[in-house]
Amino acid sequence: MDKAGVSKTYKLGDPITSDIIVQLRNKEGRYEQFYCHSSILTKKSKFFVDQLCRPNSTNCIELSASVFDYEYLNKLLGMLYLSGESLPDSFDFVRIALGVLQTATPLRCEEISKICIQYLEAVPWEDKEEEEILNAVSGLGPLATPLLARIQPVDISDTKDVFLSAISFLMCTSRTSPQLDDLKTSMREQVDYMLVEDEDAPLVIVDDEVRAEMKIGISTIFSLFEKEMSSFPHEVAFRSEKAESKVLRILLDIEWMSSIVPKMDLMMEFISTWIDVSDNILRIIQDEKLDMIMWGLKRKLLEVVGKVLEAVSCGTLILPVPARVQLFTTWLPYIRKMKPLLESKGSEELGFPYKMADDLCHSTQSSIISMVLALPVQEQTDILADWIQADQVKFPDLSEALEYLSKALHFPGKATWLFFVDASMIYVTVISCPTLDAYVPMQVKADVKATTKEETLLLILARRQLILRRRCDAKWSVMDHDVSHLAN
């Protein structure tokens, strides 16, 4: 079917022909829904291709209001239904083109992004609009180069040389001596200042040589971190404050790097590398010989992983679902283990300086909940079932994620899910808020407390069945599922 035919056949917002719902959750937790068509979305958006090609994909795709604005998302989705010839006529104002460009970038709508750039290149700007354009496109990478060149047609060689020198110094594997700490601090401050205040920075950070140097630096610093961590299995190194201090300095470099890569549109490279080394790092730091030492390093790891989780959870980085799940499941056990361990150590030892601060606990838990809610339903059920099996560990507390999931699935009131396992049958009852007269609570014998692998499997099955079921009347019911075959 040609593009014109598609445009005539389907219309954005038509619930009758729609097979996909795009949901935008606002800051109040309410949902704005766009009735769309998969054949349209996948033609011009690689993001939607990835979402809809997953084996466990559903007909509902949720986007975060922290990344997407309703007005511009609505405009972009409408443009997906237009033919290529009609796209250049889609804008009347610079503001709209900028907003659509910022929306098209994370959704990977390359054709629309190019149309936005072409429009902005062609139209005249007012002075105040030029500043808005600079702020909007400075983080878009090489795509924004034509616009930045028009805004600042200057020679950036001097600024580029200074920036490259600072980055090369900071990423050098031989610069780990404590005598260089003050100099490194000064160089970091210089880079931070250049990225924010220097008028040439937007052009410098999209320069191919600068970006290549940064990517090499990311790889180098993580390799050094992994190498130094790997030296710990030697018995002497276990009790060496010098070894811990050296690794801590490298981890501080990584923590600082996490603050600058978003400004250079390199967060994906940073997070991907972090995920790659995570298993090995955790294997080393959780060696039983390290159980009662190196508390500073263990706490600093919590701080850095907290920033990584925050970057992924806030939605500014569109990380594939398998990578998000891997990041989450890799680090969650460590977070669960270390929080009470550090608190216990603090209670035993007066003045113990390595407990998790309240703001770190709060931000980490918020990031984890946001990550869970952003996952597909099937992954959410697995994570929440694991949380129940762990006897609902106090940190992180995922009860808020369970409540949001209930609301998102249109359960009335504050829904409570109760499970009872008896032999090869599982009985599931959903009890709503008693104040809703239309829904009468039902009695069950007990909650399921999954203590075995088999019970956990039953619990996951029950939750998935419940999620897939849509209410069509005003009565809660008990769902019985024969699961005897799972025992084999």
VMD Tcl script that draws the C-alpha trace (Angstrom):
set ca {
  {0.00 0.00 0.00}
  {1.42 3.41 -0.90}
  {1.71 6.31 1.51}
  {-1.29 8.12 0.10}
  {-3.38 5.00 0.51}
  {-2.27 4.63 4.09}
  {-3.16 8.24 4.83}
  {-6.68 7.79 3.44}
  {-7.27 4.47 5.16}
  {-6.15 5.27 8.71}
  {-6.62 8.32 10.88}
  {-4.91 9.14 14.15}
  {-7.33 8.84 17.05}
  {-9.72 6.38 15.42}
  {-10.47 3.76 18.12}
  {-12.35 1.51 15.69}
  {-9.43 0.76 13.36}
  {-6.65 1.33 15.90}
  {-4.54 -1.64 16.97}
  {-2.05 0.26 19.15}
  {-2.57 2.71 22.02}
  {0.22 5.16 22.85}
  {-0.13 6.35 26.45}
  {1.46 9.46 27.91}
  {1.47 9.41 31.70}
  {1.45 12.95 33.07}
  {3.00 14.07 36.33}
  {-0.28 13.47 38.19}
  {-0.29 9.83 37.10}
  {-3.18 10.23 34.66}
  {-2.98 8.91 31.11}
  {-3.49 10.66 27.79}
  {-4.24 8.10 25.09}
  {-3.55 8.21 21.36}
  {-5.25 5.59 19.21}
  {-2.71 4.64 16.54}
  {-1.94 2.00 13.93}
  {1.12 -0.24 14.03}
  {1.57 -0.15 10.25}
  {1.94 3.65 10.43}
  {4.15 3.84 13.52}
  {6.65 1.29 12.29}
  {7.15 2.96 8.90}
  {8.73 6.11 10.30}
  {9.85 5.36 13.86}
  {12.59 2.89 14.79}
  {11.55 3.26 18.43}
  {8.10 1.86 17.71}
  {9.64 -0.88 15.55}
  {11.71 -2.02 18.54}
  {8.72 -1.84 20.88}
  {6.36 -3.78 18.64}
  {8.87 -6.42 17.54}
  {9.46 -7.69 21.08}
  {8.05 -11.20 21.63}
  {6.11 -10.03 24.68}
  {4.90 -6.72 23.25}
  {1.37 -5.56 24.01}
  {-1.00 -3.22 22.22}
  {-0.19 -0.42 24.66}
  {3.04 1.61 24.61}
  {3.65 3.97 27.50}
  {5.72 7.16 27.24}
  {6.85 9.39 30.08}
  {5.79 13.02 30.44}
  {9.28 13.79 31.72}
  {10.52 13.25 28.16}
  {7.53 13.98 25.93}
  {5.26 17.01 25.80}
  {1.60 16.33 24.94}
  {1.32 19.07 22.30}
  {4.45 18.06 20.40}
  {3.80 14.33 20.70}
  {0.32 14.84 19.27}
  {1.80 16.89 16.42}
  {4.46 14.29 15.65}
  {2.04 11.36 15.69}
  {-0.15 13.28 13.26}
  {2.84 13.83 10.98}
  {3.48 10.09 10.87}
  {0.18 9.78 9.00}
  {1.20 12.29 6.32}
  {2.86 11.50 3.03}
  {6.48 12.54 2.59}
  {5.46 15.34 0.21}
  {3.21 16.91 2.86}
  {5.71 16.92 5.72}
  {7.58 20.14 4.78}
  {4.32 22.08 5.12}
  {3.69 20.90 8.67}
  {5.16 23.87 10.53}
  {4.07 27.46 10.95}
  {6.28 28.46 13.86}
  {9.85 27.87 14.98}
  {8.60 26.80 18.42}
  {6.53 23.95 16.97}
  {9.39 22.71 14.78}
  {11.73 22.72 17.78}
  {9.26 20.83 19.94}
  {8.64 18.20 17.27}
  {12.40 17.83 16.72}
  {12.97 17.17 20.42}
  {10.16 14.60 20.32}
  {11.32 12.92 17.11}
  {14.86 12.36 18.39}
  {14.13 9.82 21.18}
  {11.44 8.19 19.00}
  {14.06 7.88 16.25}
  {11.87 9.36 13.53}
  {14.74 10.22 11.17}
  {12.63 11.56 8.31}
  {10.73 13.95 10.56}
  {13.93 15.04 12.35}
  {15.48 15.97 9.00}
  {12.34 17.89 8.01}
  {12.52 19.85 11.28}
  {16.20 20.68 10.72}
  {15.53 21.75 7.12}
  {12.67 23.99 8.22}
  {14.73 25.62 10.96}
  {17.62 26.15 8.55}
  {15.36 27.85 6.02}
  {13.29 30.23 8.14}
  {14.43 33.51 9.71}
  {14.87 33.60 13.48}
  {14.41 36.28 16.05}
  {17.14 36.80 18.62}
  {15.18 35.14 21.41}
  {14.38 32.19 19.14}
  {18.05 31.71 18.33}
  {18.78 31.21 22.02}
  {15.92 28.70 22.29}
  {17.23 26.82 19.25}
  {20.72 26.70 20.73}
  {19.42 25.29 24.02}
  {17.14 22.79 22.27}
  {19.58 21.31 19.74}
  {22.86 21.40 21.66}
  {22.23 17.86 22.94}
  {21.10 16.34 19.64}
  {24.56 15.36 18.45}
  {25.74 15.54 14.80}
  {22.16 15.99 13.57}
  {22.23 19.55 14.87}
  {25.53 20.53 13.22}
  {23.96 22.55 10.33}
  {21.93 24.64 12.76}
  {24.81 25.19 15.15}
  {27.05 26.23 12.28}
  {24.49 28.85 11.28}
  {24.23 30.12 14.85}
  {27.97 30.20 15.47}
  {30.01 30.20 12.25}
  {33.31 30.57 14.13}
  {36.65 28.82 14.32}
  {36.43 26.45 17.27}
  {39.90 24.98 16.95}
  {41.30 26.69 20.06}
  {38.36 25.68 22.25}
  {38.45 22.18 20.82}
  {42.18 21.81 21.56}
  {41.71 22.90 25.18}
  {38.78 20.54 25.63}
  {40.62 17.58 24.09}
  {43.69 18.22 26.24}
  {41.60 18.25 29.41}
  {39.71 15.10 28.48}
  {42.89 13.27 27.47}
  {44.52 14.14 30.79}
  {41.52 13.03 32.84}
  {41.12 9.75 30.96}
  {44.80 8.80 31.00}
  {45.25 5.47 32.82}
  {48.52 6.61 34.39}
  {46.93 9.63 36.12}
  {45.76 7.75 39.25}
  {48.35 9.05 41.71}
  {46.91 10.90 44.76}
  {49.42 13.68 44.12}
  {47.44 14.56 40.99}
  {44.04 14.77 42.72}
  {44.04 18.57 42.99}
  {45.06 18.98 39.35}
  {42.37 16.53 38.23}
  {39.77 18.44 40.24}
  {40.81 21.64 38.50}
  {40.62 20.00 35.07}
  {37.15 18.61 35.81}
  {35.97 22.06 36.79}
  {37.36 23.44 33.53}
  {35.50 20.82 31.47}
  {32.29 21.40 33.45}
  {32.56 25.13 32.84}
  {33.24 24.73 29.12}
  {30.23 22.45 28.64}
  {27.88 24.92 30.31}
  {29.29 28.40 29.79}
  {31.60 28.39 26.76}
  {29.80 29.77 23.71}
  {31.67 27.36 21.43}
  {30.70 24.28 23.45}
  {27.65 23.27 21.33}
  {29.90 22.97 18.28}
  {32.75 21.31 20.17}
  {30.64 18.49 21.60}
  {29.32 17.45 18.18}
  {32.80 17.44 16.63}
  {33.69 13.94 15.40}
  {37.19 14.00 16.90}
  {35.92 15.11 20.30}
  {33.21 12.46 20.35}
  {35.67 9.76 19.30}
  {38.06 10.81 22.08}
  {35.23 10.68 24.63}
  {34.18 7.20 23.52}
  {37.78 6.01 23.85}
  {37.92 7.62 27.29}
  {34.76 5.83 28.43}
  {36.15 2.48 27.33}
  {39.56 3.19 28.85}
  {38.36 4.26 32.29}
  {36.01 1.30 32.64}
  {38.74 -1.11 31.55}
  {41.07 0.37 34.16}
  {38.37 0.09 36.82}
  {37.75 -3.55 35.98}
  {41.48 -4.30 35.92}
  {42.12 -2.75 39.34}
  {39.09 -4.50 40.83}
  {40.35 -7.80 39.46}
  {43.54 -7.41 41.50}
  {41.56 -7.84 44.74}
  {41.52 -11.66 44.73}
  {45.15 -11.54 45.87}
  {45.12 -12.00 49.65}
  {47.45 -9.05 50.29}
  {45.25 -6.66 48.34}
  {42.21 -7.50 50.50}
  {43.62 -5.58 53.43}
  {45.31 -2.89 51.43}
  {43.90 0.59 51.98}
  {46.13 1.73 49.13}
  {44.40 -0.64 46.70}
  {40.95 0.51 47.81}
  {41.98 4.16 47.57}
  {43.22 3.69 44.01}
  {39.98 2.02 42.91}
  {37.94 4.71 44.66}
  {39.74 7.43 42.68}
  {38.90 5.62 39.43}
  {35.29 5.24 40.55}
  {35.19 8.98 41.25}
  {36.34 9.53 37.66}
  {33.47 7.33 36.47}
  {31.01 9.22 38.69}
  {32.18 12.54 37.26}
  {31.97 11.15 33.75}
  {28.33 10.22 34.37}
  {27.60 13.92 34.84}
  {29.12 15.09 31.55}
  {28.16 12.36 29.07}
  {24.47 13.45 29.01}
  {25.58 16.90 27.84}
  {27.48 15.27 24.97}
  {24.75 12.81 23.94}
  {26.97 9.89 24.96}
  {24.92 8.49 27.82}
  {24.06 5.38 25.81}
  {27.75 4.49 25.45}
  {28.32 5.07 29.17}
  {25.34 3.00 30.35}
  {26.07 0.17 27.90}
  {29.66 -0.08 29.14}
  {28.49 0.01 32.76}
  {26.13 -2.90 32.05}
  {28.93 -4.84 30.34}
  {31.25 -4.69 33.37}
  {28.58 -5.01 36.08}
  {28.62 -8.79 36.49}
  {32.38 -8.91 36.97}
  {32.43 -5.94 39.34}
  {29.70 -7.45 41.52}
  {31.37 -10.85 41.51}
  {34.53 -9.27 42.91}
  {33.03 -6.85 45.43}
  {30.77 -9.59 46.85}
  {33.60 -12.07 47.37}
  {33.26 -13.45 50.90}
  {36.79 -12.27 51.73}
  {35.57 -8.69 51.29}
  {32.53 -9.11 53.53}
  {33.76 -6.91 56.38}
  {36.07 -4.44 54.63}
  {36.10 -1.81 51.87}
  {32.87 -0.15 53.05}
  {33.76 3.11 51.33}
  {34.05 1.41 47.95}
  {30.80 -0.49 48.50}
  {28.92 2.69 49.38}
  {30.41 4.59 46.44}
  {29.21 1.82 44.10}
  {25.69 2.41 45.45}
  {26.02 6.12 44.68}
  {27.20 5.54 41.12}
  {24.62 2.88 40.33}
  {22.00 5.23 41.78}
  {22.95 7.82 39.18}
  {22.89 5.19 36.43}
  {19.40 4.05 37.47}
  {18.23 7.65 37.63}
  {19.49 8.35 34.11}
  {17.62 5.33 32.76}
  {14.45 5.84 34.79}
  {13.90 9.51 33.95}
  {13.36 8.60 30.30}
  {16.00 10.83 28.73}
  {17.77 7.66 27.56}
  {15.72 5.23 25.48}
  {17.40 1.98 26.52}
  {16.10 -1.28 24.97}
  {13.93 -3.35 27.30}
  {16.38 -6.30 27.58}
  {19.16 -3.90 28.61}
  {16.92 -2.20 31.20}
  {15.91 -5.56 32.64}
  {19.54 -6.70 32.75}
  {20.64 -3.51 34.52}
  {17.78 -3.79 37.00}
  {18.12 -7.48 37.84}
  {21.92 -7.30 38.04}
  {22.08 -4.51 40.62}
  {18.86 -4.97 42.61}
  {20.22 -7.85 44.76}
  {23.32 -5.79 45.64}
  {21.17 -2.79 46.62}
  {18.90 -5.02 48.72}
  {21.90 -6.55 50.47}
  {23.99 -3.45 51.12}
  {21.32 -1.09 52.52}
  {20.58 -3.11 55.70}
  {24.20 -4.24 55.94}
  {25.47 -0.65 56.07}
  {22.76 0.29 58.58}
  {23.68 -2.66 60.79}
  {27.35 -1.74 60.63}
  {26.46 1.83 61.55}
  {24.53 0.65 64.59}
  {27.43 -1.49 65.76}
  {30.21 1.04 65.15}
  {29.93 4.58 66.47}
  {30.70 7.17 63.80}
  {30.55 4.69 60.92}
  {30.64 7.06 57.90}
  {29.37 4.83 55.10}
  {25.62 4.46 55.68}
  {23.33 5.29 52.75}
  {22.16 8.88 53.12}
  {18.41 9.51 53.13}
  {18.52 11.38 49.83}
  {20.41 8.49 48.20}
  {17.84 6.00 49.51}
  {14.96 8.14 48.28}
  {16.39 8.78 44.82}
  {17.39 5.13 44.36}
  {13.96 3.85 45.34}
  {12.21 6.41 43.12}
  {14.40 5.41 40.17}
  {13.73 1.71 40.73}
  {9.96 2.25 40.90}
  {10.05 4.36 37.73}
  {12.08 1.68 35.96}
  {9.62 -1.04 36.97}
  {6.63 1.00 35.80}
  {8.29 1.69 32.45}
  {8.78 -2.01 31.70}
  {6.26 -4.13 29.78}
  {3.62 -5.80 31.93}
  {5.19 -9.25 31.75}
  {8.54 -7.98 33.09}
  {6.71 -6.05 35.82}
  {4.96 -9.19 37.00}
  {8.23 -11.12 37.18}
  {9.89 -8.40 39.26}
  {6.93 -7.95 41.61}
  {6.58 -11.70 42.05}
  {10.26 -11.87 42.99}
  {9.68 -9.04 45.46}
  {6.84 -10.98 47.09}
  {8.98 -14.12 47.24}
  {11.62 -12.08 49.07}
  {8.94 -11.38 51.71}
  {8.47 -7.82 50.45}
  {11.90 -6.57 51.49}
  {11.82 -3.12 53.03}
  {14.25 -1.59 50.56}
  {13.49 -0.93 47.87}
  {9.76 -0.92 48.65}
  {7.87 -1.81 45.45}
  {4.35 -1.50 46.87}
  {3.95 1.81 45.05}
  {4.75 0.10 41.74}
  {2.14 -2.56 42.51}
  {-0.44 0.14 43.23}
  {0.35 2.03 40.01}
  {0.08 -1.18 38.02}
  {-3.36 -1.81 39.48}
  {-4.51 1.66 38.47}
  {-3.00 1.39 35.01}
  {-4.90 -1.84 34.43}
  {-8.15 -0.05 35.30}
  {-8.82 -1.81 38.59}
  {-11.17 0.44 40.63}
  {-10.05 1.91 43.89}
  {-6.94 0.67 45.61}
  {-7.00 -2.94 44.48}
  {-5.56 -5.75 46.54}
  {-4.59 -9.06 44.95}
  {-4.77 -12.16 47.12}
  {-3.57 -15.62 46.15}
  {-4.18 -19.03 47.69}
  {-2.41 -22.19 46.55}
  {-3.95 -25.57 47.28}
  {-2.43 -28.71 45.74}
  {-2.40 -28.20 41.95}
  {-4.93 -25.36 41.90}
  {-4.40 -21.65 42.43}
  {-7.24 -19.40 43.48}
  {-6.99 -15.70 42.73}
  {-9.26 -13.09 44.26}
  {-9.14 -9.37 43.61}
  {-10.53 -7.30 46.45}
  {-11.28 -3.66 45.73}
  {-11.74 -0.75 48.09}
  {-14.74 -1.62 50.33}
  {-16.13 1.91 49.95}
  {-17.11 1.12 46.37}
  {-20.60 -0.35 46.65}
  {-20.46 -1.95 43.19}
  {-17.60 -4.20 44.25}
  {-18.20 -6.61 47.13}
  {-15.10 -7.94 48.90}
  {-14.81 -11.72 48.97}
  {-13.24 -13.82 51.67}
  {-10.19 -16.00 51.12}
  {-8.37 -18.31 53.49}
  {-4.90 -16.81 53.25}
  {-2.38 -14.82 51.26}
  {0.16 -16.75 49.29}
  {3.66 -16.41 50.65}
  {5.82 -17.94 47.96}
  {8.57 -19.95 49.61}
  {9.44 -22.41 46.84}
  {10.25 -22.19 43.17}
  {6.99 -23.95 42.33}
  {4.90 -21.51 44.36}
  {6.69 -18.58 42.77}
  {5.91 -19.96 39.33}
  {2.26 -20.29 40.34}
  {2.27 -16.73 41.64}
  {3.69 -15.38 38.39}
  {1.13 -17.33 36.40}
  {-1.70 -15.99 38.54}
  {-0.56 -12.42 38.19}
  {-0.18 -12.67 34.44}
  {-3.62 -14.23 34.09}
  {-5.08 -11.46 36.20}
  {-3.38 -8.74 34.19}
  {-4.50 -10.17 30.87}
  {-8.10 -10.41 32.06}
  {-10.26 -7.30 31.52}
  {-13.28 -6.66 33.69}
  {-16.56 -6.70 31.75}
  {-19.05 -6.55 34.64}
  {-19.38 -5.21 38.17}
  {-18.51 -8.38 40.06}
  {-15.19 -9.61 41.24}
  {-14.67 -13.31 40.66}
  {-12.34 -16.08 41.69}
  {-10.31 -17.43 38.77}
  {-9.37 -21.12 38.98}
  {-6.52 -22.36 36.80}
  {-5.42 -25.96 36.53}
  {-1.65 -25.80 36.88}
  {-0.94 -29.45 37.66}
  {1.24 -29.75 34.55}
  {3.68 -27.25 36.05}
  {4.63 -29.70 38.76}
  {6.22 -32.05 36.24}
}
mol new
graphics top color blue
foreach p $ca { graphics top sphere $p radius 0.5 }
foreach p [lrange $ca 0 end-1] q [lrange $ca 1 end] { graphics top cylinder $p $q radius 0.2 }
display resetview
